[in-house]
Amino acid sequence: MFNRTDDLSAAEQALLQGPHDNCQRCGRPTPVGVGMCETCNPGHIGGASATQVHATIVAAVGVGFLVIALLGRVALAGVGPFPATIDDASVLANGGLEVTVTVTNDGSKSSPATCRVNRGGVNAPDDVLFLTDQIAPGQSATFTRQGPPLDADQSAWQVGTLVVKCT
C-alpha cells in the first residue's frame, strides 16, 4: 500500500487537497471515479461498467437455476404417479374423520407419496394431509389416517364427497 507523499507527482499532491479516490492496487491518490493510477494502469484500461457487472450476475443466477432444475429433473425421474382410492371413511364421534386410502406407485423408483383427502376436491386448511411410507415401484400400500374435528363454521365431513389425491 502506498503511503509516502514525497514520491507523489505534483498532480497527485494536488489531488490530496480535495475529494479523491485511491488506486486499488497501490493506494496513490486518483481523481474521483478512477480506480487505478497512471503507474498501475498505464494503458488507461477501464474497469467493467455497472451494466456488465450486473449482466454477469444475472447470467450466473440464470445458469444456477438451470443447473438446479436439471438436477431436480434427474433426481425426480421415475417417481410417481401415485393413483389412490378411498377404501373406507367414517365420521368419528368427535366430528373428526377416519379414512383408509390405498396408494399405488406407478413409477420406476421407490418413493413416498404426499396424499391429501379433502371435501369435494376443494383444498382447505383442515384437509387430511399425510406422507406415506416408501412404496416400491408397481406396489400398493394401504394407510389409515384421522382428520381433525371441524369447527362449527366449517362444513362437516361428508363421506360421499371425499376426494384423495397423491403426488
PyMOL commands that place a pseudoatom at each C-alpha (Angstrom):
pseudoatom trace, name=CA, resn=MET, resi=1, chain=A, elem=C, hetatm=0, pos=[0.000, 0.000, 0.000]
pseudoatom trace, name=CA, resn=PHE, resi=2, chain=A, elem=C, hetatm=0, pos=[1.347, 3.414, -0.969]
pseudoatom trace, name=CA, resn=ASN, resi=3, chain=A, elem=C, hetatm=0, pos=[1.632, 5.918, 1.907]
pseudoatom trace, name=CA, resn=ARG, resi=4, chain=A, elem=C, hetatm=0, pos=[4.628, 8.179, 1.144]
pseudoatom trace, name=CA, resn=THR, resi=5, chain=A, elem=C, hetatm=0, pos=[3.730, 11.679, -0.040]
pseudoatom trace, name=CA, resn=ASP, resi=6, chain=A, elem=C, hetatm=0, pos=[7.313, 12.590, -1.061]
pseudoatom trace, name=CA, resn=ASP, resi=7, chain=A, elem=C, hetatm=0, pos=[7.118, 10.219, -4.102]
pseudoatom trace, name=CA, resn=LEU, resi=8, chain=A, elem=C, hetatm=0, pos=[3.920, 11.817, -5.434]
pseudoatom trace, name=CA, resn=SER, resi=9, chain=A, elem=C, hetatm=0, pos=[3.855, 13.878, -8.601]
pseudoatom trace, name=CA, resn=ALA, resi=10, chain=A, elem=C, hetatm=0, pos=[2.614, 17.469, -8.441]
pseudoatom trace, name=CA, resn=ALA, resi=11, chain=A, elem=C, hetatm=0, pos=[-0.731, 16.370, -9.932]
pseudoatom trace, name=CA, resn=GLU, resi=12, chain=A, elem=C, hetatm=0, pos=[-1.118, 13.632, -7.293]
pseudoatom trace, name=CA, resn=GLN, resi=13, chain=A, elem=C, hetatm=0, pos=[-0.241, 16.061, -4.482]
pseudoatom trace, name=CA, resn=ALA, resi=14, chain=A, elem=C, hetatm=0, pos=[-2.899, 18.454, -5.803]
pseudoatom trace, name=CA, resn=LEU, resi=15, chain=A, elem=C, hetatm=0, pos=[-5.456, 15.635, -5.662]
pseudoatom trace, name=CA, resn=LEU, resi=16, chain=A, elem=C, hetatm=0, pos=[-4.810, 15.254, -1.918]
pseudoatom trace, name=CA, resn=GLN, resi=17, chain=A, elem=C, hetatm=0, pos=[-6.162, 18.786, -1.338]
pseudoatom trace, name=CA, resn=GLY, resi=18, chain=A, elem=C, hetatm=0, pos=[-9.736, 17.842, -2.351]
pseudoatom trace, name=CA, resn=PRO, resi=19, chain=A, elem=C, hetatm=0, pos=[-12.008, 14.879, -2.811]
pseudoatom trace, name=CA, resn=HIS, resi=20, chain=A, elem=C, hetatm=0, pos=[-10.203, 11.973, -4.424]
pseudoatom trace, name=CA, resn=ASP, resi=21, chain=A, elem=C, hetatm=0, pos=[-10.116, 8.196, -4.699]
pseudoatom trace, name=CA, resn=ASN, resi=22, chain=A, elem=C, hetatm=0, pos=[-7.132, 5.926, -4.182]
pseudoatom trace, name=CA, resn=CYS, resi=23, chain=A, elem=C, hetatm=0, pos=[-5.558, 3.435, -6.557]
pseudoatom trace, name=CA, resn=GLN, resi=24, chain=A, elem=C, hetatm=0, pos=[-6.957, -0.007, -5.864]
pseudoatom trace, name=CA, resn=ARG, resi=25, chain=A, elem=C, hetatm=0, pos=[-3.550, -1.571, -6.353]
pseudoatom trace, name=CA, resn=CYS, resi=26, chain=A, elem=C, hetatm=0, pos=[-1.016, 0.749, -4.717]
pseudoatom trace, name=CA, resn=GLY, resi=27, chain=A, elem=C, hetatm=0, pos=[-3.018, 3.410, -2.852]
pseudoatom trace, name=CA, resn=ARG, resi=28, chain=A, elem=C, hetatm=0, pos=[-1.817, 6.518, -4.765]
pseudoatom trace, name=CA, resn=PRO, resi=29, chain=A, elem=C, hetatm=0, pos=[-4.410, 9.307, -4.987]
pseudoatom trace, name=CA, resn=THR, resi=30, chain=A, elem=C, hetatm=0, pos=[-6.501, 9.281, -8.170]
pseudoatom trace, name=CA, resn=PRO, resi=31, chain=A, elem=C, hetatm=0, pos=[-9.297, 11.525, -9.459]
pseudoatom trace, name=CA, resn=VAL, resi=32, chain=A, elem=C, hetatm=0, pos=[-12.788, 10.683, -8.216]
pseudoatom trace, name=CA, resn=GLY, resi=33, chain=A, elem=C, hetatm=0, pos=[-14.136, 7.665, -10.107]
pseudoatom trace, name=CA, resn=VAL, resi=34, chain=A, elem=C, hetatm=0, pos=[-10.718, 6.435, -11.313]
pseudoatom trace, name=CA, resn=GLY, resi=35, chain=A, elem=C, hetatm=0, pos=[-9.818, 3.060, -9.869]
pseudoatom trace, name=CA, resn=MET, resi=36, chain=A, elem=C, hetatm=0, pos=[-6.098, 2.820, -10.695]
pseudoatom trace, name=CA, resn=CYS, resi=37, chain=A, elem=C, hetatm=0, pos=[-3.258, 5.329, -11.005]
pseudoatom trace, name=CA, resn=GLU, resi=38, chain=A, elem=C, hetatm=0, pos=[-1.099, 6.034, -14.058]
pseudoatom trace, name=CA, resn=THR, resi=39, chain=A, elem=C, hetatm=0, pos=[1.676, 3.780, -12.739]
pseudoatom trace, name=CA, resn=CYS, resi=40, chain=A, elem=C, hetatm=0, pos=[-0.563, 0.737, -12.211]
pseudoatom trace, name=CA, resn=ASN, resi=41, chain=A, elem=C, hetatm=0, pos=[-2.695, 1.278, -15.330]
pseudoatom trace, name=CA, resn=PRO, resi=42, chain=A, elem=C, hetatm=0, pos=[-0.529, 2.986, -17.982]
pseudoatom trace, name=CA, resn=GLY, resi=43, chain=A, elem=C, hetatm=0, pos=[-2.850, 1.874, -20.785]
pseudoatom trace, name=CA, resn=HIS, resi=44, chain=A, elem=C, hetatm=0, pos=[-5.883, 3.505, -19.096]
pseudoatom trace, name=CA, resn=ILE, resi=45, chain=A, elem=C, hetatm=0, pos=[-7.826, 0.261, -19.419]
pseudoatom trace, name=CA, resn=GLY, resi=46, chain=A, elem=C, hetatm=0, pos=[-11.264, 0.879, -17.948]
pseudoatom trace, name=CA, resn=GLY, resi=47, chain=A, elem=C, hetatm=0, pos=[-12.940, -1.421, -15.465]
pseudoatom trace, name=CA, resn=ALA, resi=48, chain=A, elem=C, hetatm=0, pos=[-16.167, -3.205, -16.138]
pseudoatom trace, name=CA, resn=SER, resi=49, chain=A, elem=C, hetatm=0, pos=[-19.229, -0.983, -16.270]
pseudoatom trace, name=CA, resn=ALA, resi=50, chain=A, elem=C, hetatm=0, pos=[-22.096, -1.478, -13.841]
pseudoatom trace, name=CA, resn=THR, resi=51, chain=A, elem=C, hetatm=0, pos=[-24.183, -2.911, -16.677]
pseudoatom trace, name=CA, resn=GLN, resi=52, chain=A, elem=C, hetatm=0, pos=[-21.522, -5.517, -17.449]
pseudoatom trace, name=CA, resn=VAL, resi=53, chain=A, elem=C, hetatm=0, pos=[-21.190, -6.492, -13.808]
pseudoatom trace, name=CA, resn=HIS, resi=54, chain=A, elem=C, hetatm=0, pos=[-24.945, -6.808, -13.319]
pseudoatom trace, name=CA, resn=ALA, resi=55, chain=A, elem=C, hetatm=0, pos=[-25.405, -8.723, -16.580]
pseudoatom trace, name=CA, resn=THR, resi=56, chain=A, elem=C, hetatm=0, pos=[-22.729, -11.185, -15.471]
pseudoatom trace, name=CA, resn=ILE, resi=57, chain=A, elem=C, hetatm=0, pos=[-24.504, -11.691, -12.141]
pseudoatom trace, name=CA, resn=VAL, resi=58, chain=A, elem=C, hetatm=0, pos=[-27.898, -12.180, -13.813]
pseudoatom trace, name=CA, resn=ALA, resi=59, chain=A, elem=C, hetatm=0, pos=[-26.394, -14.686, -16.254]
pseudoatom trace, name=CA, resn=ALA, resi=60, chain=A, elem=C, hetatm=0, pos=[-24.768, -16.612, -13.389]
pseudoatom trace, name=CA, resn=VAL, resi=61, chain=A, elem=C, hetatm=0, pos=[-28.058, -16.725, -11.460]
pseudoatom trace, name=CA, resn=GLY, resi=62, chain=A, elem=C, hetatm=0, pos=[-29.876, -17.934, -14.595]
pseudoatom trace, name=CA, resn=VAL, resi=63, chain=A, elem=C, hetatm=0, pos=[-27.310, -20.686, -15.165]
pseudoatom trace, name=CA, resn=GLY, resi=64, chain=A, elem=C, hetatm=0, pos=[-27.619, -21.635, -11.477]
pseudoatom trace, name=CA, resn=PHE, resi=65, chain=A, elem=C, hetatm=0, pos=[-31.402, -22.027, -11.812]
pseudoatom trace, name=CA, resn=LEU, resi=66, chain=A, elem=C, hetatm=0, pos=[-30.961, -24.191, -14.915]
pseudoatom trace, name=CA, resn=VAL, resi=67, chain=A, elem=C, hetatm=0, pos=[-28.475, -26.424, -13.101]
pseudoatom trace, name=CA, resn=ILE, resi=68, chain=A, elem=C, hetatm=0, pos=[-30.854, -26.810, -10.138]
pseudoatom trace, name=CA, resn=ALA, resi=69, chain=A, elem=C, hetatm=0, pos=[-33.747, -27.603, -12.494]
pseudoatom trace, name=CA, resn=LEU, resi=70, chain=A, elem=C, hetatm=0, pos=[-31.708, -30.240, -14.322]
pseudoatom trace, name=CA, resn=LEU, resi=71, chain=A, elem=C, hetatm=0, pos=[-30.561, -31.818, -11.051]
pseudoatom trace, name=CA, resn=GLY, resi=72, chain=A, elem=C, hetatm=0, pos=[-34.177, -31.871, -9.825]
pseudoatom trace, name=CA, resn=ARG, resi=73, chain=A, elem=C, hetatm=0, pos=[-35.308, -33.461, -13.070]
pseudoatom trace, name=CA, resn=VAL, resi=74, chain=A, elem=C, hetatm=0, pos=[-32.692, -36.197, -12.758]
pseudoatom trace, name=CA, resn=ALA, resi=75, chain=A, elem=C, hetatm=0, pos=[-33.424, -36.780, -9.058]
pseudoatom trace, name=CA, resn=LEU, resi=76, chain=A, elem=C, hetatm=0, pos=[-37.199, -37.000, -9.573]
pseudoatom trace, name=CA, resn=ALA, resi=77, chain=A, elem=C, hetatm=0, pos=[-37.214, -39.051, -12.781]
pseudoatom trace, name=CA, resn=GLY, resi=78, chain=A, elem=C, hetatm=0, pos=[-39.211, -42.237, -12.301]
pseudoatom trace, name=CA, resn=VAL, resi=79, chain=A, elem=C, hetatm=0, pos=[-41.086, -41.034, -9.208]
pseudoatom trace, name=CA, resn=GLY, resi=80, chain=A, elem=C, hetatm=0, pos=[-44.862, -41.486, -9.365]
pseudoatom trace, name=CA, resn=PRO, resi=81, chain=A, elem=C, hetatm=0, pos=[-47.583, -41.041, -10.435]
pseudoatom trace, name=CA, resn=PHE, resi=82, chain=A, elem=C, hetatm=0, pos=[-49.474, -42.247, -7.379]
pseudoatom trace, name=CA, resn=PRO, resi=83, chain=A, elem=C, hetatm=0, pos=[-53.101, -43.140, -8.137]
pseudoatom trace, name=CA, resn=ALA, resi=84, chain=A, elem=C, hetatm=0, pos=[-55.078, -43.502, -4.921]
pseudoatom trace, name=CA, resn=THR, resi=85, chain=A, elem=C, hetatm=0, pos=[-58.524, -44.652, -3.830]
pseudoatom trace, name=CA, resn=ILE, resi=86, chain=A, elem=C, hetatm=0, pos=[-60.539, -44.230, -0.661]
pseudoatom trace, name=CA, resn=ASP, resi=87, chain=A, elem=C, hetatm=0, pos=[-61.341, -47.714, 0.656]
pseudoatom trace, name=CA, resn=ASP, resi=88, chain=A, elem=C, hetatm=0, pos=[-63.237, -46.690, 3.786]
pseudoatom trace, name=CA, resn=ALA, resi=89, chain=A, elem=C, hetatm=0, pos=[-64.199, -43.483, 5.532]
pseudoatom trace, name=CA, resn=SER, resi=90, chain=A, elem=C, hetatm=0, pos=[-66.225, -42.714, 8.619]
pseudoatom trace, name=CA, resn=VAL, resi=91, chain=A, elem=C, hetatm=0, pos=[-67.042, -39.665, 10.686]
pseudoatom trace, name=CA, resn=LEU, resi=92, chain=A, elem=C, hetatm=0, pos=[-65.895, -40.110, 14.287]
pseudoatom trace, name=CA, resn=ALA, resi=93, chain=A, elem=C, hetatm=0, pos=[-67.949, -39.253, 17.386]
pseudoatom trace, name=CA, resn=ASN, resi=94, chain=A, elem=C, hetatm=0, pos=[-65.885, -36.089, 17.956]
pseudoatom trace, name=CA, resn=GLY, resi=95, chain=A, elem=C, hetatm=0, pos=[-66.642, -34.845, 14.408]
pseudoatom trace, name=CA, resn=GLY, resi=96, chain=A, elem=C, hetatm=0, pos=[-63.270, -35.885, 13.012]
pseudoatom trace, name=CA, resn=LEU, resi=97, chain=A, elem=C, hetatm=0, pos=[-62.688, -38.224, 10.097]
pseudoatom trace, name=CA, resn=GLU, resi=98, chain=A, elem=C, hetatm=0, pos=[-61.045, -41.614, 9.797]
pseudoatom trace, name=CA, resn=VAL, resi=99, chain=A, elem=C, hetatm=0, pos=[-60.128, -42.550, 6.254]
pseudoatom trace, name=CA, resn=THR, resi=100, chain=A, elem=C, hetatm=0, pos=[-58.397, -45.576, 4.734]
pseudoatom trace, name=CA, resn=VAL, resi=101, chain=A, elem=C, hetatm=0, pos=[-56.555, -44.900, 1.477]
pseudoatom trace, name=CA, resn=THR, resi=102, chain=A, elem=C, hetatm=0, pos=[-54.802, -47.304, -0.918]
pseudoatom trace, name=CA, resn=VAL, resi=103, chain=A, elem=C, hetatm=0, pos=[-51.941, -45.753, -2.880]
pseudoatom trace, name=CA, resn=THR, resi=104, chain=A, elem=C, hetatm=0, pos=[-50.157, -47.347, -5.857]
pseudoatom trace, name=CA, resn=ASN, resi=105, chain=A, elem=C, hetatm=0, pos=[-46.699, -46.352, -7.092]
pseudoatom trace, name=CA, resn=ASP, resi=106, chain=A, elem=C, hetatm=0, pos=[-46.845, -46.411, -10.893]
pseudoatom trace, name=CA, resn=GLY, resi=107, chain=A, elem=C, hetatm=0, pos=[-43.279, -45.063, -11.163]
pseudoatom trace, name=CA, resn=SER, resi=108, chain=A, elem=C, hetatm=0, pos=[-39.982, -46.879, -11.564]
pseudoatom trace, name=CA, resn=LYS, resi=109, chain=A, elem=C, hetatm=0, pos=[-38.435, -45.814, -8.217]
pseudoatom trace, name=CA, resn=SER, resi=110, chain=A, elem=C, hetatm=0, pos=[-39.405, -46.454, -4.607]
pseudoatom trace, name=CA, resn=SER, resi=111, chain=A, elem=C, hetatm=0, pos=[-40.775, -43.287, -3.119]
pseudoatom trace, name=CA, resn=PRO, resi=112, chain=A, elem=C, hetatm=0, pos=[-43.195, -41.961, -0.522]
pseudoatom trace, name=CA, resn=ALA, resi=113, chain=A, elem=C, hetatm=0, pos=[-46.292, -40.108, -1.691]
pseudoatom trace, name=CA, resn=THR, resi=114, chain=A, elem=C, hetatm=0, pos=[-47.873, -36.991, -0.271]
pseudoatom trace, name=CA, resn=CYS, resi=115, chain=A, elem=C, hetatm=0, pos=[-51.630, -37.521, -0.045]
pseudoatom trace, name=CA, resn=ARG, resi=116, chain=A, elem=C, hetatm=0, pos=[-54.451, -35.094, 0.606]
pseudoatom trace, name=CA, resn=VAL, resi=117, chain=A, elem=C, hetatm=0, pos=[-58.041, -36.062, 1.431]
pseudoatom trace, name=CA, resn=ASN, resi=118, chain=A, elem=C, hetatm=0, pos=[-60.480, -33.182, 1.075]
pseudoatom trace, name=CA, resn=ARG, resi=119, chain=A, elem=C, hetatm=0, pos=[-64.174, -32.412, 0.732]
pseudoatom trace, name=CA, resn=GLY, resi=120, chain=A, elem=C, hetatm=0, pos=[-65.320, -32.286, -2.890]
pseudoatom trace, name=CA, resn=GLY, resi=121, chain=A, elem=C, hetatm=0, pos=[-61.868, -31.694, -4.386]
pseudoatom trace, name=CA, resn=VAL, resi=122, chain=A, elem=C, hetatm=0, pos=[-61.515, -28.224, -2.873]
pseudoatom trace, name=CA, resn=ASN, resi=123, chain=A, elem=C, hetatm=0, pos=[-58.381, -27.801, -0.753]
pseudoatom trace, name=CA, resn=ALA, resi=124, chain=A, elem=C, hetatm=0, pos=[-58.846, -26.438, 2.754]
pseudoatom trace, name=CA, resn=PRO, resi=125, chain=A, elem=C, hetatm=0, pos=[-56.515, -25.965, 5.744]
pseudoatom trace, name=CA, resn=ASP, resi=126, chain=A, elem=C, hetatm=0, pos=[-58.246, -28.757, 7.686]
pseudoatom trace, name=CA, resn=ASP, resi=127, chain=A, elem=C, hetatm=0, pos=[-57.798, -31.441, 4.983]
pseudoatom trace, name=CA, resn=VAL, resi=128, chain=A, elem=C, hetatm=0, pos=[-56.234, -34.758, 5.947]
pseudoatom trace, name=CA, resn=LEU, resi=129, chain=A, elem=C, hetatm=0, pos=[-52.689, -34.381, 4.627]
pseudoatom trace, name=CA, resn=PHE, resi=130, chain=A, elem=C, hetatm=0, pos=[-50.043, -37.069, 5.131]
pseudoatom trace, name=CA, resn=LEU, resi=131, chain=A, elem=C, hetatm=0, pos=[-46.800, -38.526, 3.813]
pseudoatom trace, name=CA, resn=THR, resi=132, chain=A, elem=C, hetatm=0, pos=[-46.853, -42.254, 3.172]
pseudoatom trace, name=CA, resn=ASP, resi=133, chain=A, elem=C, hetatm=0, pos=[-44.065, -44.722, 3.850]
pseudoatom trace, name=CA, resn=GLN, resi=134, chain=A, elem=C, hetatm=0, pos=[-41.847, -45.750, 0.918]
pseudoatom trace, name=CA, resn=ILE, resi=135, chain=A, elem=C, hetatm=0, pos=[-43.844, -47.587, -1.738]
pseudoatom trace, name=CA, resn=ALA, resi=136, chain=A, elem=C, hetatm=0, pos=[-41.942, -49.890, -4.103]
pseudoatom trace, name=CA, resn=PRO, resi=137, chain=A, elem=C, hetatm=0, pos=[-42.477, -49.455, -7.853]
pseudoatom trace, name=CA, resn=GLY, resi=138, chain=A, elem=C, hetatm=0, pos=[-45.638, -51.187, -9.067]
pseudoatom trace, name=CA, resn=GLN, resi=139, chain=A, elem=C, hetatm=0, pos=[-46.759, -51.902, -5.491]
pseudoatom trace, name=CA, resn=SER, resi=140, chain=A, elem=C, hetatm=0, pos=[-49.735, -50.644, -3.494]
pseudoatom trace, name=CA, resn=ALA, resi=141, chain=A, elem=C, hetatm=0, pos=[-49.972, -49.798, 0.192]
pseudoatom trace, name=CA, resn=THR, resi=142, chain=A, elem=C, hetatm=0, pos=[-52.926, -49.018, 2.434]
pseudoatom trace, name=CA, resn=PHE, resi=143, chain=A, elem=C, hetatm=0, pos=[-52.890, -46.287, 5.078]
pseudoatom trace, name=CA, resn=THR, resi=144, chain=A, elem=C, hetatm=0, pos=[-55.440, -45.236, 7.706]
pseudoatom trace, name=CA, resn=ARG, resi=145, chain=A, elem=C, hetatm=0, pos=[-55.344, -41.649, 8.912]
pseudoatom trace, name=CA, resn=GLN, resi=146, chain=A, elem=C, hetatm=0, pos=[-57.549, -39.399, 11.024]
pseudoatom trace, name=CA, resn=GLY, resi=147, chain=A, elem=C, hetatm=0, pos=[-58.684, -35.888, 10.256]
pseudoatom trace, name=CA, resn=PRO, resi=148, chain=A, elem=C, hetatm=0, pos=[-59.347, -33.216, 12.861]
pseudoatom trace, name=CA, resn=PRO, resi=149, chain=A, elem=C, hetatm=0, pos=[-62.753, -32.432, 14.316]
pseudoatom trace, name=CA, resn=LEU, resi=150, chain=A, elem=C, hetatm=0, pos=[-64.162, -29.466, 12.448]
pseudoatom trace, name=CA, resn=ASP, resi=151, chain=A, elem=C, hetatm=0, pos=[-65.246, -26.139, 13.918]
pseudoatom trace, name=CA, resn=ALA, resi=152, chain=A, elem=C, hetatm=0, pos=[-68.891, -25.098, 13.841]
pseudoatom trace, name=CA, resn=ASP, resi=153, chain=A, elem=C, hetatm=0, pos=[-68.310, -22.664, 10.956]
pseudoatom trace, name=CA, resn=GLN, resi=154, chain=A, elem=C, hetatm=0, pos=[-66.785, -25.376, 8.719]
pseudoatom trace, name=CA, resn=SER, resi=155, chain=A, elem=C, hetatm=0, pos=[-68.779, -27.754, 6.556]
pseudoatom trace, name=CA, resn=ALA, resi=156, chain=A, elem=C, hetatm=0, pos=[-68.875, -31.203, 8.163]
pseudoatom trace, name=CA, resn=TRP, resi=157, chain=A, elem=C, hetatm=0, pos=[-67.078, -34.236, 6.781]
pseudoatom trace, name=CA, resn=GLN, resi=158, chain=A, elem=C, hetatm=0, pos=[-69.409, -35.988, 4.349]
pseudoatom trace, name=CA, resn=VAL, resi=159, chain=A, elem=C, hetatm=0, pos=[-68.103, -39.415, 3.380]
pseudoatom trace, name=CA, resn=GLY, resi=160, chain=A, elem=C, hetatm=0, pos=[-69.642, -39.362, -0.109]
pseudoatom trace, name=CA, resn=THR, resi=161, chain=A, elem=C, hetatm=0, pos=[-67.872, -36.143, -1.134]
pseudoatom trace, name=CA, resn=LEU, resi=162, chain=A, elem=C, hetatm=0, pos=[-64.320, -37.093, -0.113]
pseudoatom trace, name=CA, resn=VAL, resi=163, chain=A, elem=C, hetatm=0, pos=[-61.596, -36.959, -2.757]
pseudoatom trace, name=CA, resn=VAL, resi=164, chain=A, elem=C, hetatm=0, pos=[-58.000, -38.214, -2.415]
pseudoatom trace, name=CA, resn=LYS, resi=165, chain=A, elem=C, hetatm=0, pos=[-55.043, -37.037, -4.467]
pseudoatom trace, name=CA, resn=CYS, resi=166, chain=A, elem=C, hetatm=0, pos=[-51.474, -38.287, -4.023]
pseudoatom trace, name=CA, resn=THR, resi=167, chain=A, elem=C, hetatm=0, pos=[-48.363, -36.843, -5.633]
for i in range(1, 167): cmd.bond("trace and resi %d" % i, "trace and resi %d" % (i + 1))
show_as sticks, trace
zoom trace
